[in-house]
Structures are given as C-alpha cells and as structure tokens.
Amino acid sequence: MSQPERLSAAVALAALSDHPYYRYRGCAPDPDNPRVAAGDNSVSVDAWQAPDVDGGEEREVREARESAAVDVCVGCPVMVQCLAYGSSLTPEGKLPEPFAILGGRTALERTKALVQERQAAPVPVAAPVPVPVEQLRTEQKLAVLRGLARHADPELVAVAAGLGAGLEGLRTAKWQIARLKTQLSLPKSASRAELLDAAVDRGLLDRQEVAAAEAAAGPGAAGPAESSPFRSGRRRAGRRGRRVVSVPGQLAFDFDDQAAGASVTTLYPTTTSLETAA
C-alpha cells in the first residue's frame, strides 16, 4: 500500500484551522475549566504536549498521559485533518511540532513512520549524461573505434589502432573500449555493435565506413582464440601422463607388433666344448 502524499505544514495547518468543526476539537480547553480538555474533563489540556521538566517524565507517567490523550483523539471530529497536519513536512523536511501528539499518534510514532517511508522510497538514480563529443575526438579514441569497426578481438583492435601487439597495447585498447562505453552512456555489458552504433550517432564514425570495414574484415575478423600469445587459459583437468626418459644402455621391454615376430640372434652362445673346458 502506497503512502499518501505528505502536505506542506502551512497548507495542512490551514486546512485544520479552517475546518468548521475545529472549534469542537477534543484537545481544546473546556469553556468552564480551561485547564482540562473539552473532550474529557479528566484529561489535562497539556496532555498533548511533552512537559518541560528536568530529567523528563517517568515511563509510566508518560505512557498514561499519552494513552489518555489518544483516547480523546479517537472521538475528535477533526482527527483526520489533525493527523494530516502531524504528518506534513516543513520546508526543511521535518515534522511540525515534533514533541506533540497529533491525530491520535505520538511524536515517536510519527517520526518512525516518516523514517520508514523514506527508507522504503526508491533512491532516484540520475540518468547518465553523455560527455561532450569534443572529449571523445581524441586521436587514440578515434583510432580504437576505427580498429573496433574492423575487428572484434581486442588484440587485433590494439594492433589496428597503433597501440602495439604487446600486453600494454592490449590493456590500453580494453581500457579505451570500457571508457568509451561509459562516456557514451552505455552499460558495461554493451556489445561491440551497440558501441559502434553509439559512436556513429555521435558523429565519431561514419556508418558507411563501419560497414565497409566490417565487409573488408570478413567473418574471421575476430581471429582464432588459440593464436593469441596473451590469452591465459587453464589446463584441462585430468591425470597427467608419466614421462619416460630413455638413456643409452637402458633395456626396453615395450615392443611393437612388428618386433614381436622378429628373429632372435644369439651373440654369445652358452654351450662350450668339453675339449676347451679340459
């Protein structure tokens, strides 16, 4: 449920005091005894205001006074108008009579309601304002835009813009692209096409020039991702194979299929003649 619009304190007070039943309000002084309220002679006429005493009231005394005053407010003929005045705002944005009971609500209740209303209200967000086009017509920004019209890969954009093929040029190109999105009032998630369209609308690029650059670049303008020396990708998860090191003189026990059927030649015969042994 939306909160009603708060009136200014001056307008709300005028509506309350000009009401035909204002003279019959419950908190008015009783004609026969001005020290008590007209709505209830057992309630002091000062019950709607916090007493100015050193140290304040005791809690029990304050709650009894506020309860008696609110009971009178419930039967008041101008309770609605009084509550509108109690909920109104001064030119400084504050509540009128911050220590009084108005319209059946205590000062604390009125203050809490105002605080909750302001906390629930949406915070106005200023719409982004594009920067003057003169600030965008720098040599580097225009070169990056022309490179972006030809390529989608930031590395190729950096090379086309004359920023170099190194890591520093790539960082500069990415920074300029992000900066151009901000200065053209585009979100950070804006696509390449949206950035180029905004640049064309601001007169930074010519639409025919962009179309010709895209046609000349072709569908492979972005370039293969694996050809980049600056892309750092994570290795695929999996079991790492054991590296086998072969050294001279090492016996090999893994034979291919062709070696399985090869003949074996004995280099050193194991049989010796008896004559030699004798």
ABEGO torsion letter per residue (X at the ends): XBBBBBBBAAAAAAAAAABAAAAABAABBBAABAABBAABAABBAAAABBBBBBGEBBAAAAAAAAAAAAAAAAABAAAAAAAAAAABBBAAGBBBGAABBBGGBBAAAAAAAAAAAAAABBBBBBBBBBBBAAAAABAAAAAAAAAAAABABAAAAAAAAGAEABAAAAAAAAAAAAAAAAAAGBBAABBAAAAAAAAAAAGABBAAAAAAAAAAAEAAAAEBAAABAABBBBBBBEBBBBBBBBBBGBBBABBBAAAAABBBBBABBABBBAAAAX
